[in-house]
Amino acid sequence: IENAVGIKCEPEGTLYGTSCEVTCDRAGGYTLSGLPIFHCISTNTSVKWSGMPKCAPMRCQAPTTPHLGNVTDCEDVPHGGICELECEEGYVMHTRDQAVLRCELGSYVNVVNTTCAAPEAI
């Protein structure tokens, strides 16, 4: 399973009746999609794995929109992606550092109460 850091099976191997548990690489930005345990089952014609989970990238949801501002490309951003904050026309951001947020492990880092104001108010 791609982006897994561990798969433990009992009994070991790929025998009918084997149950396995997967652990995803959370430190690398991946989370489990599906149930953590899957089984080796028998069908009429073959033996196969049932309910294979996946390790999917953690995703960030849109941050709070700043007053007099907008967020761009901020919904469902994968781990390592970025989101941009902008002020409405005629307004400027309190500090330039807050214009880009990076999604890390399912949440944006460096999120502060960003404000937009008229240039003379800053």
Contacts in CASP RR format, 6 or more apart in sequence:
PFRMAT RR
TARGET T0000
AUTHOR 0000-0000-0000
METHOD contacts of the structure
MODEL  1
IENAVGIKCEPEGTLYGTSCEVTCDRAGGYTLSGLPIFHCISTNTSVKWS
GMPKCAPMRCQAPTTPHLGNVTDCEDVPHGGICELECEEGYVMHTRDQAV
LRCELGSYVNVVNTTCAAPEAI
1 7 0 8 1.000
1 22 0 8 1.000
1 52 0 8 1.000
1 53 0 8 1.000
1 54 0 8 1.000
1 55 0 8 1.000
2 54 0 8 1.000
2 55 0 8 1.000
3 24 0 8 1.000
3 25 0 8 1.000
3 28 0 8 1.000
3 30 0 8 1.000
3 55 0 8 1.000
4 22 0 8 1.000
4 23 0 8 1.000
4 24 0 8 1.000
4 25 0 8 1.000
4 55 0 8 1.000
5 23 0 8 1.000
5 24 0 8 1.000
5 25 0 8 1.000
6 22 0 8 1.000
6 23 0 8 1.000
7 20 0 8 1.000
7 21 0 8 1.000
7 22 0 8 1.000
7 23 0 8 1.000
8 20 0 8 1.000
8 21 0 8 1.000
8 23 0 8 1.000
9 18 0 8 1.000
9 19 0 8 1.000
9 20 0 8 1.000
9 21 0 8 1.000
10 18 0 8 1.000
10 19 0 8 1.000
10 20 0 8 1.000
11 18 0 8 1.000
12 18 0 8 1.000
14 40 0 8 1.000
14 47 0 8 1.000
15 40 0 8 1.000
16 40 0 8 1.000
16 41 0 8 1.000
16 42 0 8 1.000
16 47 0 8 1.000
17 39 0 8 1.000
17 40 0 8 1.000
17 41 0 8 1.000
18 39 0 8 1.000
18 40 0 8 1.000
19 37 0 8 1.000
19 38 0 8 1.000
19 39 0 8 1.000
19 40 0 8 1.000
20 37 0 8 1.000
20 38 0 8 1.000
20 39 0 8 1.000
20 40 0 8 1.000
20 49 0 8 1.000
21 36 0 8 1.000
21 37 0 8 1.000
22 32 0 8 1.000
22 36 0 8 1.000
22 38 0 8 1.000
22 53 0 8 1.000
22 55 0 8 1.000
23 36 0 8 1.000
24 30 0 8 1.000
24 31 0 8 1.000
24 32 0 8 1.000
24 55 0 8 1.000
25 55 0 8 1.000
26 58 0 8 1.000
26 105 0 8 1.000
28 79 0 8 1.000
28 105 0 8 1.000
29 57 0 8 1.000
29 58 0 8 1.000
29 79 0 8 1.000
29 104 0 8 1.000
29 105 0 8 1.000
29 106 0 8 1.000
30 55 0 8 1.000
30 56 0 8 1.000
30 57 0 8 1.000
30 58 0 8 1.000
30 79 0 8 1.000
31 55 0 8 1.000
31 56 0 8 1.000
31 57 0 8 1.000
31 58 0 8 1.000
32 53 0 8 1.000
32 54 0 8 1.000
32 55 0 8 1.000
32 56 0 8 1.000
33 53 0 8 1.000
33 54 0 8 1.000
33 55 0 8 1.000
33 56 0 8 1.000
34 51 0 8 1.000
34 53 0 8 1.000
34 54 0 8 1.000
35 51 0 8 1.000
35 53 0 8 1.000
36 53 0 8 1.000
38 49 0 8 1.000
38 50 0 8 1.000
38 51 0 8 1.000
38 52 0 8 1.000
38 53 0 8 1.000
39 49 0 8 1.000
39 50 0 8 1.000
39 51 0 8 1.000
40 47 0 8 1.000
40 48 0 8 1.000
40 49 0 8 1.000
40 50 0 8 1.000
41 47 0 8 1.000
41 48 0 8 1.000
41 49 0 8 1.000
41 50 0 8 1.000
57 78 0 8 1.000
57 79 0 8 1.000
58 78 0 8 1.000
58 79 0 8 1.000
58 103 0 8 1.000
58 105 0 8 1.000
58 106 0 8 1.000
59 76 0 8 1.000
59 77 0 8 1.000
59 78 0 8 1.000
59 79 0 8 1.000
59 103 0 8 1.000
59 106 0 8 1.000
60 74 0 8 1.000
60 76 0 8 1.000
60 77 0 8 1.000
60 79 0 8 1.000
60 81 0 8 1.000
60 83 0 8 1.000
60 103 0 8 1.000
60 106 0 8 1.000
60 107 0 8 1.000
60 108 0 8 1.000
61 74 0 8 1.000
61 75 0 8 1.000
61 76 0 8 1.000
62 71 0 8 1.000
62 74 0 8 1.000
62 75 0 8 1.000
62 83 0 8 1.000
63 71 0 8 1.000
63 74 0 8 1.000
63 83 0 8 1.000
63 85 0 8 1.000
63 101 0 8 1.000
63 108 0 8 1.000
63 111 0 8 1.000
65 71 0 8 1.000
66 85 0 8 1.000
66 87 0 8 1.000
66 93 0 8 1.000
66 114 0 8 1.000
66 115 0 8 1.000
66 116 0 8 1.000
67 115 0 8 1.000
67 116 0 8 1.000
68 87 0 8 1.000
68 88 0 8 1.000
68 91 0 8 1.000
68 115 0 8 1.000
68 116 0 8 1.000
68 117 0 8 1.000
69 85 0 8 1.000
69 86 0 8 1.000
69 87 0 8 1.000
69 88 0 8 1.000
69 91 0 8 1.000
69 116 0 8 1.000
70 85 0 8 1.000
70 86 0 8 1.000
70 87 0 8 1.000
70 88 0 8 1.000
71 83 0 8 1.000
71 84 0 8 1.000
71 85 0 8 1.000
71 86 0 8 1.000
72 83 0 8 1.000
72 84 0 8 1.000
72 85 0 8 1.000
72 86 0 8 1.000
73 82 0 8 1.000
73 83 0 8 1.000
73 84 0 8 1.000
74 83 0 8 1.000
74 84 0 8 1.000
74 101 0 8 1.000
77 83 0 8 1.000
77 103 0 8 1.000
78 103 0 8 1.000
79 103 0 8 1.000
79 104 0 8 1.000
79 105 0 8 1.000
79 106 0 8 1.000
80 102 0 8 1.000
80 103 0 8 1.000
80 104 0 8 1.000
81 102 0 8 1.000
81 103 0 8 1.000
82 100 0 8 1.000
82 101 0 8 1.000
82 102 0 8 1.000
82 103 0 8 1.000
83 100 0 8 1.000
83 101 0 8 1.000
83 102 0 8 1.000
83 103 0 8 1.000
83 108 0 8 1.000
84 99 0 8 1.000
84 100 0 8 1.000
84 101 0 8 1.000
85 93 0 8 1.000
85 98 0 8 1.000
85 99 0 8 1.000
85 100 0 8 1.000
85 101 0 8 1.000
85 114 0 8 1.000
86 93 0 8 1.000
86 99 0 8 1.000
87 93 0 8 1.000
87 116 0 8 1.000
88 116 0 8 1.000
90 118 0 8 1.000
90 119 0 8 1.000
91 116 0 8 1.000
91 117 0 8 1.000
91 118 0 8 1.000
91 119 0 8 1.000
92 116 0 8 1.000
92 117 0 8 1.000
92 118 0 8 1.000
92 119 0 8 1.000
92 122 0 8 1.000
93 99 0 8 1.000
93 114 0 8 1.000
93 115 0 8 1.000
93 116 0 8 1.000
94 114 0 8 1.000
94 115 0 8 1.000
94 116 0 8 1.000
94 117 0 8 1.000
94 122 0 8 1.000
97 110 0 8 1.000
98 110 0 8 1.000
98 112 0 8 1.000
98 114 0 8 1.000
101 108 0 8 1.000
101 109 0 8 1.000
101 110 0 8 1.000
101 111 0 8 1.000
102 108 0 8 1.000
102 109 0 8 1.000
102 110 0 8 1.000
103 109 0 8 1.000
END
